[in-house]
Amino acid sequence: MLAAALSAAQTVVCEPIERFYLEVPAAALSGVHALLAKSGAITREAAIANGVARLEGTTASTMTQGILQQLPGLTSGMGTMEYSFDHYARMTDPPRSRRRSGANPFNATEYLLRMR
């Protein structure tokens, strides 16, 4: 059975991770760092020159829109963000589940009874 094969394979759920590049006013850096931390982002490189902070790192794709939405308010409209797909990584939080709409294929007895 497919359900048994999936269980035996010990599959994992992965999510897309994006690499980002931010340029923000240095004065806004503490607020941006707090936003990135709250979003689970990992900053790999950071530099400050001429009053501009440049940050590069990765974050889960699901967090990107939230960062983009809050960036203008934190930087008085002066922050920019570029991002692109980087890789897939195993999810740290358990995946969302939904109520089963039919027979449970992981319970062979129930499944076979309902399939008649």
For each residue, the residues with C-beta under 8 A, 3 or more apart:
1: 4 5 105 108
2: 5 6 105
3: 6 7 105 106 111
4: 1 7 8 106
5: 1 2 8 9
6: 2 3 9 11
7: 3 4 10 106
8: 4 5
9: 5 6
10: 7
11: 6
12: 90 91
13: 90 91 95
14: 88 89 90 91
15: 60 61 62 88 89 91
16: 60 61 85 87 88
17: 58 59 60 61 85 86 87 88 89
18: 58 59 60 61 64 83 84 85 86
19: 56 57 58 83 84 85 86
20: 41 55 56 57 58 59 64 67 81 82 83
21: 54 55 56 81 82 83
22: 32 53 54 55 56 71 79 80 81
23: 52 53 54 79 80
24: 28 29 32 52 53 55 71 74 75 78 79 80
25: 28 29 51 52 53 75 76 78 79
26: 29 48 51 52 53
27: 51
28: 24 25 31 32 53 74 75 76 78 79
29: 24 25 26 32 33 48 53
30: 33 34
31: 28 34 35 74 75
32: 22 24 28 29 35 36 53 55 71 74 75 79
33: 29 30 36 37 43
34: 30 31 37 38
35: 31 32 38 39 67 70 71 74
36: 32 33 39 41 43 55 57 59 67
37: 33 34 40 41
38: 34 35
39: 35 36 59 60 63 66 67
40: 37 59 60 63 92
41: 20 36 37 57 58 59 63 67
42: 57 58 59
43: 33 36 46 55 56 57
44: 56 57 58
45: 54 55 56 57
46: 43 53 54 55 56
47: 53 54
48: 26 29 51 52 53 54
49: 52 54
50:
51: 25 26 27 48
52: 23 24 25 26 48 49
53: 22 23 24 25 26 28 29 32 46 47 48
54: 21 22 23 45 46 47 48 49
55: 20 21 22 24 32 36 43 45 46
56: 19 20 21 22 43 44 45 46
57: 19 20 36 41 42 43 44 45
58: 17 18 19 20 41 42 44 86
59: 17 18 20 36 39 40 41 42 63 64 67
60: 15 16 17 18 39 40 63 64 89
61: 15 16 17 18 64 85
62: 15 65
63: 39 40 41 59 60 66 67
64: 18 20 59 60 61 67 68 83
65: 62 68 69
66: 39 63 69 70
67: 20 35 36 39 41 59 63 64 70 71 81
68: 64 65 71 81
69: 65 66 72
70: 35 66 67 73 74
71: 22 24 32 35 67 68 74 75 79 81
72: 69 75 76 77 79
73: 70
74: 24 28 31 32 35 70 71 79
75: 24 25 28 31 32 71 72 78 79
76: 25 28 72
77: 72
78: 24 25 28 75
79: 22 23 24 25 28 32 71 72 74 75
80: 22 23 24
81: 20 21 22 67 68 71
82: 20 21
83: 18 19 20 21 64
84: 18 19
85: 16 17 18 19 61
86: 17 18 19 58
87: 16 17
88: 14 15 16 17
89: 14 15 17 60
90: 12 13 14
91: 12 13 14 15 94 95
92: 40
93:
94: 91 97
95: 13 91
96:
97: 94
98:
99:
100: 103 104
101:
102: 114
103: 100 107 110 111 113 114 115
104: 100 107 110 111
105: 1 2 3 108 111
106: 3 4 7 111
107: 103 104 110 111
108: 1 105 111 112
109: 112 113
110: 103 104 107 113 114
111: 3 103 104 105 106 107 108 114 115
112: 108 109 115 116
113: 103 109 110 116
114: 102 103 110 111
115: 103 111 112
116: 112 113
